[in-house]
Amino acid sequence: MNSEVIVVGGGASGLVAAIVAARRGKSVLLIEKKEKLGKKILATGNGKCNYWNDSQCLSHYESSSENLIVELIKEETEMKVLNLFNKLGIITKLKNGYYYPFSNQ
């Protein structure tokens, strides 16, 4: 198989990277050493798969690059994340400060 994009790791970031590349018309090879893709995602939010926190505050993060964190937690970034999930067909709901798929799975 000739792949234009190879993604190593089938966790949350790897899955999103593979989906975005495929939607841009690339052939994608996703490599994961575990037996199941996205396994850790299923454990987040007590099994309800929360994927974003409503409170994006600099004090919640620790990094040697404060500027990078400030850039990542902007409201614009939050909208991009939520829009990406919506484009994937995952309807969002907000409960107790956490974003979940409406289906809770």
N, C-alpha and C positions, 0 to 999 in steps of 0.2 A: 504494500500500500504506500503510495506517495502522498504524504501529508504536507501541506503548506505550513501548518501550525501543529506543534507538539506541546501538549500541556502535561507536566509532570505533577501529579497530585490531584486526586478527585475529591478534595474537600470543598468548602464553600467557595473560596477564591478560584480554585481550579475549574470548578463547574461553571462559574460565571464567565471566566475567561474563555472556556470552550464554547459556551453558548453564544457569546458575543462574536467570536471569530466565525463560527458556523453561520450566524445570521448575516455576516458580512461576506458570505460566499466562499469562505475558506474551507478546505478539507482539513479536518481536525482529528488528531490522534490523542486520546486522553489515557494516560498511564497512571494506574493506582496499584500500590502493592497490597493493600488490604482487600478483603473479600467483597466489600460493598462500598459503592461510591456514596459520599456524603453522610457517612455513618454518624459522625459527631453532630451534624446538623440536627439529627433526630432527637438528640439528647438535650438540646438547648431549650430553655423555657419550660422545664419539667415535661419535656416530650411534645411541646406545642410549637416548637421551632421558631422562637423569637429571633429576629434578625437585625433589629435596630433599637436603640434606646432613645426615648424622646428627649432625655436630658443629655445634651452634648456640651459639657462644661470642661474647660481646660484642666480643672482640678481633678478630673476623673482619669487623667492620662499622665504617664511619666515617660519622658523622652529627653534625649540630649538636644533635640531640635524642636524647640517650642514653636517655631514658625511653621514647621511641617504639620504639627498637630492642629494649630490654628487654622491652617488651610484645609485640613481634612474634616474638621467639625463645623464648617460653615453651613448655614441654612441651605445654600445652593447645593452642597454635597448631599445633604439629607434628601432634597427633592430629587436629585439624580438617582439616588439609591431606591427611593420609593417608586419613581417612574420606571426604573429598570424592572423591578418586581412586577409592576402593573403590566408592562410590555410582555413579560413572561407568562402573563395570565394569572398571577398570584395577587388576589385582591387583599388589600391591607386593612387591618383593624388595629386600633390603639387601645390597649388595656393596661391600666396601672403603670403607665410610663414606658411600656414596651410595645413594639410593633410585631404583630404576628400575622401569618396568613389567616384569612378569614376562616379557612377550613380547620385551623389548629393542627395542621399536619404538613 
